Amino acid sequence: MSSIQFEFRVPRGVESFQLQSGIWLMKIWGAQGGSFNSSGGHGAYSEAILILDKITTLYAYVGAQGKCGHTNFTTGPFQGGPNKICDFDSCTGGSATFISRDPFGKNILLISGAGGGSGYCLGEFFGGVGSPFAGDALGDATELPKEDVKKVRGKGATSTRPGSGGIYIGNKNYGPTQGIIGNYLKGGDANCSASGSAGGGGSGYFGGGGGADLAGGGGGSSYASPDLYNVILLGGDKTFNSPSGNPVIGHTGDGFIRIEPSSPFTLEKNTIGCKCSYQRNNFILYSAHLFSIGLVSLMFA
């Protein structure tokens, strides 16, 4: 049995592939948001077991890391939100990385959220990390009341809702503006009206909100289908192994997908009553109040 059956590591659009009947371990590393160094907007990590009783065609999409520059970049389906230039350079959010039963992303099996893009104004303000509960961006507006300086940050998405856009209330010199809320498989647009430039939201099951003024975009969310077993969803602020096997805090660069045969000793499936979760000990564990968990033990020779 091959230790690695399929790998998708280059962003080239939706790619179809076939899996034989059997038990498969899917691993997905989410894309990083656009950043001027490797520290901002890290991607999430997701893994799960898929059991197939026949040959099945599935679809993979590898998300690209967000772009940075002195250009208002245009982004499309599955991609991070566009940045907005008012003076300085800024960055788009990272694109979603997922496996779906269809080529349009309407029936997602497993997805890892991407990080939000960085904003900039005399310094970089990172986007939020991808995660089941994705992170808000960084950035504090200037010349505003204390209670308003953090509102410019793009907000992180969850598996049930997109992240809202940041809000800049304006001052005596510059008018108000607002980042755009994320959407299903799409990061929200950034907006600015002053000298700072804002970052777009990261894509994911739901996209993070776009930053306002000088702030970064929020991170995109991760998700696992109720058809899967042994699910692990880790945010881009957690430690996990990179595709090369080295421990890292969050994924950097483009997304990555690996699918390999598996022989788990036990299988634990979640019957979802609500796409909700809570965080503990670096793992996302499904709440017993919201999920009916059935444990199936299988022995393999």
C-alpha positions as CSV (number, residue, x, y, z in Angstrom):
1,M,0.0,0.0,0.0
2,S,1.4,3.4,-1.0
3,S,2.1,5.8,1.8
4,I,1.0,8.8,-0.4
5,Q,-1.7,8.3,-3.0
6,F,-2.5,11.9,-4.1
7,E,-0.9,15.3,-3.6
8,F,-2.2,18.7,-4.8
9,R,0.3,21.5,-4.1
10,V,0.0,24.0,-7.0
11,P,-2.9,26.4,-7.4
12,R,-4.3,25.6,-10.8
13,G,-8.1,25.7,-10.4
14,V,-10.5,22.8,-9.6
15,E,-9.0,19.4,-10.3
16,S,-10.9,16.1,-10.5
17,F,-9.5,12.8,-9.2
18,Q,-10.8,9.4,-8.4
19,L,-10.5,7.3,-5.2
20,Q,-11.0,3.6,-5.0
21,S,-13.3,2.1,-2.4
22,G,-11.6,2.0,1.0
23,I,-10.6,4.2,3.9
24,W,-8.8,7.4,3.1
25,L,-7.0,10.0,5.2
26,M,-7.4,13.5,3.9
27,K,-5.0,16.3,5.1
28,I,-5.4,19.9,4.1
29,W,-3.2,22.9,4.8
30,G,-4.8,26.3,4.3
31,A,-3.2,29.1,2.3
32,Q,-1.5,32.1,4.0
33,G,-3.0,35.5,3.5
34,G,-0.9,38.1,1.6
35,S,1.9,39.3,3.9
36,F,5.1,41.2,3.5
37,N,6.9,38.5,5.5
38,S,6.1,35.0,6.7
39,S,4.5,36.1,10.0
40,G,1.1,37.2,8.9
41,G,-2.3,35.5,8.3
42,H,-1.3,31.8,8.6
43,G,-3.5,29.1,7.2
44,A,-5.3,26.4,9.1
45,Y,-4.9,22.6,9.2
46,S,-7.6,20.0,8.8
47,E,-7.7,16.2,8.6
48,A,-10.4,13.5,8.5
49,I,-11.1,10.0,7.4
50,L,-13.4,9.3,4.4
51,I,-14.8,5.9,3.8
52,L,-15.9,4.9,0.3
53,D,-17.7,1.8,-0.8
54,K,-17.1,2.4,-4.6
55,I,-14.9,4.3,-7.0
56,T,-15.7,8.0,-6.4
57,T,-14.8,11.1,-8.3
58,L,-13.9,14.1,-6.1
59,Y,-12.6,17.6,-6.7
60,A,-9.7,19.4,-5.2
61,Y,-8.9,23.1,-5.0
62,V,-5.6,24.4,-3.8
63,G,-5.7,28.0,-2.6
64,A,-3.0,30.5,-3.4
65,Q,-1.4,32.7,-0.9
66,G,-2.7,36.3,-1.1
67,K,-0.9,38.9,-3.2
68,C,0.8,42.1,-2.0
69,G,1.6,45.3,-3.9
70,H,0.6,48.8,-4.9
71,T,-2.3,47.4,-7.0
72,N,-6.0,46.9,-6.3
73,F,-6.0,43.2,-7.1
74,T,-9.2,41.5,-8.5
75,T,-10.1,38.2,-7.0
76,G,-12.6,35.5,-8.0
77,P,-14.6,32.5,-6.7
78,F,-13.0,30.6,-3.8
79,Q,-10.4,33.3,-3.4
80,G,-9.5,35.8,-0.7
81,G,-11.0,39.3,-0.6
82,P,-9.3,42.0,-2.7
83,N,-7.1,44.6,-1.0
84,K,-7.7,48.4,-1.2
85,I,-4.9,50.9,-1.9
86,C,-5.2,54.5,-0.6
87,D,-1.5,55.3,-0.2
88,F,0.6,52.3,0.9
89,D,0.8,48.8,-0.4
90,S,-1.5,46.1,1.0
91,C,-2.5,42.5,0.4
92,T,-5.4,40.2,-0.6
93,G,-6.6,37.4,1.5
94,G,-5.5,33.8,0.9
95,S,-7.7,31.5,-1.2
96,A,-9.7,28.5,0.2
97,T,-8.2,24.9,0.0
98,F,-10.7,22.1,-0.1
99,I,-12.0,18.8,-1.3
100,S,-15.6,18.7,-2.6
101,R,-18.0,16.1,-4.0
102,D,-18.7,18.6,-6.9
103,P,-16.6,21.0,-8.9
104,F,-18.5,24.1,-7.7
105,G,-17.9,23.7,-4.0
106,K,-21.5,23.2,-3.1
107,N,-20.9,19.9,-1.2
108,I,-17.7,20.4,0.7
109,L,-16.1,17.4,2.4
110,L,-13.2,19.1,4.1
111,I,-11.8,22.7,3.9
112,S,-9.0,24.6,5.6
113,G,-9.5,28.3,6.2
114,A,-7.0,30.8,4.7
115,G,-5.4,33.8,6.5
116,G,-6.5,37.3,5.8
117,G,-4.3,39.8,3.9
118,S,-2.2,42.5,5.6
119,G,-3.0,46.2,5.7
120,Y,-0.3,48.8,5.9
121,C,0.3,52.3,7.2
122,L,3.9,53.1,8.3
123,G,4.0,49.4,9.3
124,E,2.3,46.1,8.6
125,F,-0.9,45.0,10.2
126,F,-1.4,41.3,9.8
127,G,-4.6,39.5,8.7
128,G,-6.3,37.0,10.9
129,V,-5.4,33.3,10.9
130,G,-7.6,30.7,9.2
131,S,-9.4,28.5,11.7
132,P,-12.8,26.9,12.6
133,F,-13.2,30.1,14.6
134,A,-10.9,32.3,12.5
135,G,-8.9,35.1,13.9
136,D,-9.6,38.8,13.6
137,A,-7.0,41.0,11.9
138,L,-4.6,43.4,13.5
139,G,-4.5,47.2,13.2
140,D,-5.5,50.2,15.3
141,A,-6.7,53.4,13.5
142,T,-5.2,56.7,14.6
143,E,-6.8,59.9,15.8
144,L,-10.0,58.1,16.9
145,P,-11.6,57.6,20.3
146,K,-10.2,54.6,22.1
147,E,-13.4,52.5,21.7
148,D,-13.2,52.9,17.9
149,V,-9.6,52.3,17.0
150,K,-10.0,48.5,16.8
151,K,-13.2,48.5,14.8
152,V,-11.2,48.8,11.6
153,R,-10.1,45.1,11.8
154,G,-11.6,42.6,9.5
155,K,-13.4,39.9,11.6
156,G,-12.8,36.2,11.4
157,A,-15.4,33.7,10.1
158,T,-16.8,30.6,11.7
159,S,-18.4,27.5,10.2
160,T,-21.8,29.1,10.5
161,R,-21.2,32.7,9.4
162,P,-18.8,34.9,7.5
163,G,-16.6,37.5,9.2
164,S,-17.9,41.1,9.2
165,G,-15.9,43.9,7.6
166,G,-13.9,46.4,9.6
167,I,-15.4,49.9,10.3
168,Y,-13.6,53.2,10.0
169,I,-15.7,56.0,11.4
170,G,-13.6,58.7,9.9
171,N,-12.2,61.9,11.4
172,K,-12.1,65.6,10.5
173,N,-9.8,64.9,7.5
174,Y,-11.1,61.6,6.1
175,G,-14.6,60.2,5.6
176,P,-15.9,56.9,7.0
177,T,-15.6,53.6,5.2
178,Q,-16.3,49.9,5.9
179,G,-14.8,46.6,4.8
180,I,-17.2,44.1,3.2
181,I,-18.5,41.0,5.0
182,G,-17.1,37.7,3.7
183,N,-19.3,35.1,1.9
184,Y,-19.5,31.4,1.3
185,L,-16.1,30.4,-0.1
186,K,-15.1,34.0,-0.6
187,G,-13.2,36.6,1.5
188,G,-14.6,40.1,2.0
189,D,-13.3,43.2,0.2
190,A,-11.1,45.8,1.9
191,N,-11.8,49.5,1.9
192,C,-10.0,52.6,2.9
193,S,-10.4,56.4,2.8
194,A,-7.4,57.8,4.6
195,S,-3.6,57.3,3.9
196,G,-3.5,53.7,5.1
197,S,-4.3,50.7,2.9
198,A,-6.4,47.7,3.9
199,G,-6.2,43.9,3.5
200,G,-8.8,41.5,2.1
201,G,-10.4,38.7,4.1
202,G,-9.2,35.1,3.8
203,S,-11.4,32.6,2.1
204,G,-12.7,29.4,3.7
205,Y,-16.0,27.7,4.3
206,F,-17.0,31.2,5.1
207,G,-14.7,34.1,4.3
208,G,-13.3,36.6,6.7
209,G,-14.3,40.3,6.6
210,G,-12.3,42.8,4.7
211,G,-10.2,45.3,6.7
212,A,-11.0,49.1,6.8
213,D,-8.5,52.0,6.8
214,L,-5.1,50.4,7.6
215,A,-6.2,47.0,9.0
216,G,-5.8,43.5,7.7
217,G,-8.6,41.2,6.7
218,G,-10.2,38.5,9.0
219,G,-9.3,34.8,8.6
220,G,-11.5,32.3,6.7
221,S,-13.1,29.3,8.5
222,S,-12.5,25.6,8.3
223,Y,-15.2,22.9,8.1
224,A,-15.6,19.1,8.0
225,S,-18.7,17.3,6.6
226,P,-20.7,15.0,8.8
227,D,-19.8,12.2,6.4
228,L,-16.3,12.2,7.8
229,Y,-14.6,10.4,10.7
230,N,-11.8,11.3,13.2
231,V,-11.9,15.0,12.4
232,I,-9.2,17.3,13.5
233,L,-9.4,21.1,12.8
234,L,-6.6,23.3,13.9
235,G,-6.3,27.0,13.5
236,G,-3.3,28.9,12.0
237,D,-2.2,29.9,15.5
238,K,-1.7,26.3,16.6
239,T,1.2,23.9,16.2
240,F,0.9,21.1,13.7
241,N,3.2,19.3,11.2
242,S,3.9,21.0,7.8
243,P,3.6,18.9,4.6
244,S,7.3,18.1,4.9
245,G,6.7,16.8,8.5
246,N,8.3,19.7,10.5
247,P,6.3,21.2,13.4
248,V,5.1,24.7,12.5
249,I,2.7,27.3,14.0
250,G,0.3,27.8,11.1
251,H,0.8,27.1,7.4
252,T,2.6,29.6,5.2
253,G,2.6,29.9,1.4
254,D,0.0,28.2,-0.9
255,G,-2.4,25.6,0.3
256,F,-1.6,21.9,0.2
257,I,-3.7,18.7,0.0
258,R,-2.6,15.1,0.7
259,I,-4.7,12.0,0.5
260,E,-3.5,8.6,1.5
261,P,-4.8,5.1,2.4
262,S,-5.4,4.6,6.1
263,S,-6.1,1.8,8.6
264,P,-7.4,3.5,11.8
265,F,-7.9,1.3,14.9
266,T,-11.1,3.2,15.7
267,L,-13.5,5.5,13.8
268,E,-15.4,8.3,15.5
269,K,-18.2,9.9,13.5
270,N,-20.1,13.1,14.3
271,T,-23.8,13.4,13.6
272,I,-24.1,17.2,13.3
273,G,-27.1,18.9,14.9
274,C,-25.5,22.4,14.5
275,K,-22.3,23.5,12.9
276,C,-20.9,24.7,16.2
277,S,-17.8,23.9,18.1
278,Y,-15.6,25.0,21.0
279,Q,-11.8,25.1,21.4
280,R,-9.8,23.2,23.9
281,N,-6.2,22.0,24.1
282,N,-5.4,23.0,20.5
283,F,-8.1,20.8,19.1
284,I,-11.6,21.6,18.0
285,L,-13.9,19.2,19.9
286,Y,-17.6,19.1,19.0
287,S,-19.9,20.0,21.9
288,A,-21.8,17.1,23.4
289,H,-24.8,19.4,23.8
290,L,-24.9,20.1,20.0
291,F,-23.6,16.8,18.6
292,S,-24.6,13.2,18.9
293,I,-21.4,11.3,18.8
294,G,-21.3,7.6,17.8
295,L,-18.1,5.6,18.3
296,V,-17.4,2.7,16.0
297,S,-14.4,0.5,16.8
298,L,-12.9,-1.4,13.9
299,M,-10.2,-3.9,14.0
300,F,-7.8,-4.3,11.1
301,A,-5.5,-7.2,10.5
